[in-house]
Amino acid sequence: MTFEESILPEGCRKALRRDVRLDAYTTLRVGGPARYFAEPADEQTFLTLWAAARRTKTPVLLLGNGSNLLVRDGGFDGLVIRLQKNFSMIQRKENTLW
């Protein structure tokens, strides 16, 4: 199963875009397109996108302010999840995010 075949709820589909250039989201203004790009507005949307990516073995890049980040011109062949002010703190312990 590929990421685009996974069934996402309406809120996740609204948050998801394709082929978004990452240069607009890095302080160095470099980077090609992300195959998938999402800016979830809430925790449930984030968790649903994360679970769908893991289920389909889609690589995930969590993006904050984009500082000190270089993205190759060829882009990122996976899902970029941009975390905005609603996600000021995320922790990971083993296989758990909160």
C-alpha positions, 0 to 999 in steps of 0.5 A, spaced: 500 500 500 502 506 498 501 513 502 496 516 496 492 509 497 491 510 504 484 512 506 485 519 510 479 522 513 477 529 510 481 533 515 487 530 513 486 530 506 485 538 507 491 538 510 495 534 505 498 537 499 503 534 493 509 537 490 510 543 495 517 546 494 521 546 501 525 552 499 519 557 502 520 553 509 527 553 510 531 559 513 536 558 507 531 558 502 534 552 499 530 545 497 526 542 492 519 539 493 516 534 498 512 529 495 507 530 500 506 536 505 502 537 511 501 543 516 496 539 521 492 544 525 491 539 531 493 533 534 488 528 531 490 530 524 498 529 526 497 523 529 492 520 523 498 523 518 503 519 522 500 513 522 498 513 515 505 514 513 508 509 518 503 504 515 505 505 508 512 505 510 512 513 507 519 517 510 517 522 514 520 529 515 518 533 521 519 540 520 519 546 525 522 553 523 526 550 518 532 553 521 539 549 520 536 545 514 538 543 508 534 540 503 536 537 496 534 540 490 531 533 488 526 534 494 524 529 499 520 523 497 516 522 503 511 526 507 513 533 510 509 535 516 510 542 518 509 543 525 507 550 527 505 554 533 500 549 536 505 544 536 510 547 540 513 541 544 513 534 541 517 528 545 519 521 543 520 515 547 521 509 543 516 508 539 511 513 542 510 521 540 506 526 544 
